[in-house]
Amino acid sequence: MSSNSSTSHRSLELYTFSENHFEKHHLKNLDELESILGSDKKYWLNVHKSNQEGVFLDVCAYFDLHPVALDDIDNTEQRPKLEDFDNFILIVSKMLYTKSNIDQLEIEQISIAFNKNVVITFQENEYDIFDPIRTRLENPNGKMRKYGTDYFVYTLLDAILDQYYVILELISDQTEKLEDDIINDLKKVHLADIYKQRKSLQEIKKIIWPTRELVSAWRKSDSPFITKRSAPFINDVYESAVEIIENLEMQRESITTLVEIFMTNISLKQNEVMKTLTIIATIFIPLTFIAGVYGMNFEYMPELNWKYGYLSSWIFFLVVSLMMMYYFKRKRWF
């Protein structure tokens, strides 16, 4: 492990733990690790990039991570995957969260490098979903202190996948609300709202499918940093990934159904408008015909000189209109 330059203390958060030991450190620079790291304990170094552009490079150089690993960590457009190196295993995953509502869905890459006694998590921002893990780590009777680093990494992955459930539940709730609005008050809903839901599901699909492949690669790995003891736990993560995919497909079907309901309701509304216009036009057809007849400029039209001709024509118009409306009502056209 080589020496390194100073970094912001906000960027480096170190947890030292074993079955009978727990400490938390906020490091000002990586050189402080020399007096802390040893072989008898386990370590979790949580690195926030924040505004420190070189902090990932510094940490990778300090722990002698492969240059390919650094490229994977620094490139935030990576698909979730697992890479097996000689001195570390690297897992690239995606963390989903929302700070306000589902419309502001945040997708952040989080990379996890680990070996027998060190776990390093690389995050873009300080916000994360690992507070429950920090709390569990303080418990001296929990598995996290007794088991190896592979179990600790399992808890990180499990927390990431649990958040997928939370996001999918939020999307499901919003989908149900959209469905209610479409049925009860179509004016509240725009097609863009539905497609926004679909886009969120597509983003999650891009993440969860390779995540399942990642976990599958873990199950098949023969790395010395992965023990048989962690097999049941990683199987649990794999099953969670499969369940999320099934949930995702159900949500996509719901969105498709929602689009169909929306378009059907729009068509029904248009049909209602067209029916109303057709009824009005139909009522005015005989009236227009009568008005047209008496609007002709023939010289011999005796009704034109009749004293009550004008009044009679209005009475006739009203009678015809009411009779037609009564007929349409009987036919339940409106």
C-alpha positions in Angstrom: 0.0 0.0 0.0 1.5 3.3 -1.1 1.4 6.7 0.5 -1.1 9.3 -0.7 -2.1 12.9 -0.8 -4.5 14.7 1.5 -8.2 14.5 0.9 -11.2 16.1 2.6 -12.2 14.5 5.9 -15.8 14.5 4.7 -14.8 12.2 1.9 -13.3 9.4 4.0 -15.4 7.5 6.6 -13.7 4.4 8.2 -15.3 1.8 10.4 -13.0 -0.7 12.2 -14.7 -3.7 13.7 -14.4 -7.2 14.9 -16.5 -9.4 17.2 -15.4 -7.5 20.3 -14.3 -4.2 18.8 -15.9 -1.2 17.0 -14.5 2.2 16.1 -15.5 5.0 13.7 -13.0 7.4 12.2 -13.3 10.5 10.0 -10.0 10.6 8.2 -8.4 13.8 7.1 -6.1 11.9 4.6 -5.2 8.4 3.6 -1.9 8.5 5.5 -3.9 8.1 8.7 -4.7 4.5 7.6 -1.1 3.4 8.3 -1.6 3.5 12.0 -5.1 2.0 11.9 -5.1 -0.9 9.4 -4.0 -4.3 10.6 -4.8 -8.0 9.9 -6.7 -8.8 13.1 -9.8 -6.7 12.3 -12.1 -5.9 9.5 -12.5 -2.4 7.9 -15.1 -0.6 6.0 -13.9 2.5 4.2 -16.8 4.6 2.8 -15.5 7.1 0.2 -17.6 10.0 -1.0 -16.4 11.7 -4.2 -18.3 15.0 -3.4 -16.1 17.8 -4.8 -12.9 15.8 -4.4 -12.3 14.7 -8.0 -9.1 12.8 -7.2 -10.2 10.9 -4.1 -11.2 7.7 -6.0 -7.8 7.7 -7.7 -6.0 8.2 -4.4 -7.9 5.4 -2.7 -7.4 3.0 -5.6 -3.7 3.8 -5.6 -3.4 3.4 -1.9 -4.9 -0.1 -1.9 -3.2 -1.1 -5.2 -6.4 -1.7 -7.1 -6.1 -2.7 -10.8 -6.3 0.2 -13.3 -9.3 -1.5 -14.9 -11.0 -1.4 -11.5 -10.3 2.4 -11.3 -11.8 2.9 -14.7 -14.9 0.9 -13.7 -15.3 2.9 -10.5 -14.8 6.3 -12.1 -17.1 5.7 -15.1 -20.6 6.1 -13.7 -22.2 4.8 -16.9 -21.2 1.2 -16.1 -23.7 -1.6 -16.0 -23.8 -3.5 -12.7 -21.2 -6.2 -12.8 -18.7 -8.2 -10.8 -14.9 -8.3 -11.6 -12.6 -10.7 -9.9 -9.0 -9.4 -9.4 -6.0 -11.0 -7.6 -6.2 -8.7 -4.5 -9.8 -7.5 -4.6 -13.3 -8.3 -5.9 -15.0 -5.3 -7.4 -18.8 -5.0 -7.6 -20.4 -2.2 -9.6 -24.0 -1.6 -8.7 -26.6 1.2 -8.8 -28.3 2.8 -5.9 -31.9 4.1 -6.3 -33.4 6.7 -4.0 -35.7 9.7 -4.0 -35.4 12.7 -1.7 -39.0 14.0 -2.3 -41.2 12.1 -4.7 -40.9 9.4 -7.4 -40.7 12.2 -10.1 -37.2 13.0 -8.8 -35.8 9.5 -9.0 -32.0 9.5 -8.3 -29.8 6.8 -9.8 -26.2 6.7 -8.4 -23.4 4.3 -9.1 -21.9 2.7 -6.0 -18.8 0.5 -6.4 -17.8 -2.0 -3.7 -14.2 -3.4 -3.6 -13.4 -6.0 -1.0 -10.9 -8.7 0.1 -10.5 -10.8 3.2 -10.5 -7.9 5.7 -11.2 -4.6 3.8 -14.4 -3.4 2.2 -14.3 -0.1 0.3 -17.5 1.6 -1.0 -17.2 4.3 -3.6 -20.1 6.8 -3.8 -20.7 9.8 -5.9 -22.6 11.8 -3.2 -22.8 11.8 0.6 -26.4 10.7 0.6 -26.8 7.0 0.9 -29.1 4.2 2.2 -26.7 2.5 4.5 -27.6 4.0 7.9 -29.3 0.8 9.0 -26.1 -1.0 8.3 -24.1 1.5 10.4 -26.5 0.9 13.2 -26.3 -2.9 12.9 -22.5 -2.6 12.9 -22.5 -1.1 16.3 -24.4 -4.2 17.7 -21.7 -6.5 19.3 -24.1 -9.5 19.1 -24.9 -9.3 15.4 -23.6 -11.4 12.5 -21.9 -8.4 10.8 -19.0 -8.5 13.3 -18.7 -12.2 13.5 -18.9 -13.1 9.8 -16.4 -12.2 7.1 -16.3 -9.3 4.7 -18.3 -11.2 2.1 -21.2 -11.3 4.5 -20.8 -7.5 5.0 -20.9 -7.0 1.3 -24.0 -9.1 1.2 -25.7 -6.7 3.6 -24.7 -3.8 1.4 -26.2 -5.4 -1.7 -29.3 -6.5 0.2 -29.8 -2.8 1.3 -29.5 -1.7 -2.3 -32.1 -4.2 -3.5 -34.4 -3.4 -0.6 -34.5 0.1 -1.9 -35.6 -1.2 -5.3 -38.7 -2.6 -3.5 -39.3 0.8 -2.0 -39.1 2.6 -5.3 -41.3 0.0 -7.0 -43.9 0.5 -4.3 -43.9 4.2 -4.8 -44.3 3.7 -8.5 -47.2 1.2 -7.8 -48.9 3.7 -5.6 -48.6 6.5 -8.2 -49.9 4.1 -10.9 -53.0 3.3 -8.8 -53.6 7.0 -8.3 -53.3 7.6 -12.0 -55.8 4.8 -12.6 -58.3 6.4 -10.2 -57.9 9.8 -11.8 -58.4 8.3 -15.3 -61.6 6.7 -14.2 -63.0 9.5 -12.0 -61.5 12.7 -13.4 -59.7 12.4 -16.7 -58.8 16.1 -16.7 -56.2 15.5 -13.9 -54.2 13.1 -16.0 -51.9 13.7 -19.0 -50.4 11.0 -21.2 -46.9 12.4 -20.3 -47.5 11.4 -16.6 -48.1 7.8 -17.6 -45.0 7.7 -19.9 -43.0 9.2 -17.1 -43.9 6.1 -15.0 -42.9 3.8 -17.9 -39.6 5.6 -18.2 -38.9 5.1 -14.4 -39.6 1.4 -14.9 -37.3 1.2 -17.9 -34.5 2.8 -15.9 -34.9 0.2 -13.2 -35.0 -2.6 -15.7 -31.7 -1.5 -17.1 -30.3 -1.9 -13.6 -31.9 -5.0 -12.2 -31.3 -7.4 -15.1 -27.5 -7.0 -15.0 -27.7 -7.0 -11.1 -29.1 -10.5 -11.3 -26.2 -11.5 -13.6 -23.8 -9.9 -11.0 -25.2 -12.0 -8.2 -25.1 -15.1 -10.4 -21.4 -14.4 -11.1 -20.9 -14.2 -7.3 -22.5 -17.6 -6.8 -20.2 -19.1 -9.3 -17.0 -17.4 -8.1 -14.2 -19.4 -6.6 -12.4 -16.4 -5.2 -10.7 -17.0 -1.7 -12.5 -13.8 -0.5 -15.9 -15.5 -0.8 -16.6 -18.2 1.7 -19.1 -21.0 1.6 -20.7 -19.5 4.7 -22.0 -16.6 2.6 -23.7 -18.9 0.0 -27.2 -18.9 1.6 -27.1 -15.1 2.0 -26.1 -14.5 -1.6 -28.8 -17.0 -2.7 -31.2 -14.8 -0.8 -30.0 -11.7 -2.8 -30.4 -13.6 -6.1 -34.0 -14.6 -5.2 -34.7 -10.9 -4.3 -33.4 -9.9 -7.7 -35.6 -12.4 -9.4 -38.6 -11.2 -7.4 -37.9 -7.6 -8.3 -37.8 -8.5 -12.0 -41.2 -10.3 -11.6 -42.6 -7.2 -9.8 -41.1 -5.0 -12.5 -42.8 -7.0 -15.3 -46.1 -6.7 -13.4 -45.7 -3.0 -13.1 -44.9 -2.6 -16.8 -48.1 -4.6 -17.6 -50.0 -2.2 -15.3 -48.6 0.8 -17.1 -49.5 -0.7 -20.5 -53.1 -1.3 -19.2 -53.2 2.2 -17.9 -52.3 3.6 -21.4 -55.1 1.5 -22.9 -57.6 2.7 -20.3 -56.5 6.3 -20.8 -56.9 6.0 -24.6 -60.2 4.2 -24.3 -61.6 6.9 -21.9 -60.3 9.6 -24.3 -62.2 7.9 -27.1 -65.3 7.6 -25.0 -65.2 11.3 -24.2 -64.8 12.1 -27.9 -67.7 9.8 -28.7 -69.8 11.6 -26.2 -68.9 15.0 -27.7 -69.6 13.7 -31.2 -72.9 12.2 -30.1 -74.0 15.5 -28.6 -73.0 17.4 -31.8 -74.8 14.8 -33.9 -78.0 15.1 -31.9 -77.9 18.9 -32.2 -77.2 18.7 -35.9 -80.0 16.2 -36.4 -82.5 18.4 -34.6 -81.6 21.3 -36.8 -81.8 19.4 -40.1 -85.7 19.6 -40.4 -85.7 23.1 -39.0 -83.1 24.2 -41.6 -85.2 22.4 -44.3 -88.3 24.3 -43.3 -86.5 27.6 -43.0 -84.9 26.9 -46.4 -88.3 26.3 -48.1 -89.8 29.5 -46.8 -86.6 31.4 -47.6 -87.1 30.8 -51.3 -88.0 33.8 -53.4 -91.1 32.5 -55.1 -93.9 35.0 -55.7 -96.8 32.7 -54.9 -96.3 31.4 -51.4 -99.7 32.0 -49.6 -98.2 31.3 -46.1 -96.0 34.4 -46.4 -99.0 36.7 -46.3 -100.7 34.9 -43.4 -101.2 37.0 -40.3 -100.0 34.2 -37.9 -97.4 32.7 -40.2 -94.3 33.8 -38.2 -95.7 32.7 -34.9 -96.9 29.4 -36.4 -93.5 28.7 -37.8 -91.8 29.1 -34.4 -94.4 26.9 -32.7 -93.8 24.3 -35.4 -90.0 24.6 -34.9 -90.4 24.0 -31.1 -92.8 21.1 -31.6 -90.5 19.3 -34.0 -87.5 19.9 -31.8 -89.2 18.6 -28.7 -90.6 15.6 -30.5 -87.1 14.7 -31.8 -85.6 15.2 -28.3 -88.3 13.0 -26.8 -87.5 10.3 -29.4 -83.8 10.5 -28.8 -84.4 10.2 -25.1 -86.6 7.1 -25.6 -83.7 5.6 -27.6 -81.3 6.6 -24.7 -79.0 8.5 -27.1 -78.4 10.9 -24.2 
